Amino acid sequence: MLGLIKTLMGGGIFEEIRKAYETKVNAQNDTDRIDAEVNLAKLEARLKSHVAGGRWITFIQIVWVLPFVLYNFKLVVWDKVLSWGVTDPLSPELYKLQMVMVGFFFLTTTFKGITR
């Protein structure tokens, strides 16, 4: 569980940056030092893009939409495919909220893909 949270919040990028700093400090010649600096710059740019690109917002989105994902999974797999139960329908307010969240996920993914 902690690994999943770590991945969602930035993955192992902090560990990679730490190792890149170590490589830079321990460089034996200018070529190794320059390679380490280039690698470090790439990692720092990746970290900035995660923060600017809303990696934290994506984590919040996942937390908000998780109940609806679980509900739909149970509805489709448990109730319809396996015929093992009956799930009460969502109230009109929750159904509207679910549709807003689903639309938001698909629209943000589409716009992120277009802008990149």
N, C-alpha and C positions, 0 to 999 in steps of 0.2 A: 504494500500500500504506500509506504513512504517512497519507494522507487517511482511509482506512478505519479505521485505529487511532485517529486523532484523533476521528473521528465516534463510534466506539464508546465512547471514554473521556470524552466530554463535548461533542463537536461544536465548533461555533464559539462556544459560549456565553461563553468567556473573552474572545474578541475583541469580542463584543457588549457585555459589561460594560465593557471598556476604552473603547469608543466612547461608551457611555452616560455614563461619568465625564467624558469630554472634552466632551460636549454640556452636561453640568451645569456644568462650569467655564466654558465659553464662552457660557453663557446671557446674553442681553442684558437680559432683564426677569424679573420674578417668575413670570410665566406659563410662560415657557420653562423656568425653573429647576424649577418644580413639576412640569411635564410630564416633565422629565429625571429627577427624583427618583422619580416614580411608575414610569417605565420601568425605572429602576435597581432599584427594589424588586421589580418583577416578575421581572427577570432573576436577581436574587439568590435569590428564592424558587424559581425554576426550578432553579437550581444546587443548592440545598439538597435539593430533591425528588429530583434525580438521585442525589445521594450517599445520602440516606436511603432512596430506593427501590431501591437496589442496582444502580445502573448499572454499577459495577465488577464486581459479582457476575455480572451478565449477560455481561460480557466473558469472565470465567472460564468461565462455562457454555458459551459459544460455543466457546472453545478446547478444552474437554473433549469436546464432542459432535461437533466437526468430523470426526474420523476416521469416526465412525459415519454421519454424513451422506454423506460421500464413498463409503463402502462401499455404502450403500443406493442411492445414485445409480448407481454402477457396476453393481450387481446388477440394478436395474430397467431402466435405459436401455441399458447396454452389453450385458448378458447376455440379458435377456428381450425388450426391444423390438427391438434391432438384431440379436440373435443372433450377436454377434461374439466371444463368449468364455464361459468358464465360471469362476465364482468359487467358491473353497472356502467351505464354510459356516463360520460362527463357532463357536468352541468353546462349550460350554454356559456357561462362566463369562462369556465376553464377551457372549453372547446375553443373559444375565441382566442384565449391566451396561447393555447397550443398552436393554433394556426399562425398567430403573430410570430411566435418563436421559430417555427419551422420556416416561415417565409424569411425571417431575419437571417437565419443560418444560410439558406440558399442564396439570398441576395448578397450577403457579405462575402461569401465564398466566390460568387460570380464577379463582384466588383474587385475583390483582391486579385483574382486571376486576370481580369482585364487590365488593371493598373500596373501589374508587374509585366 
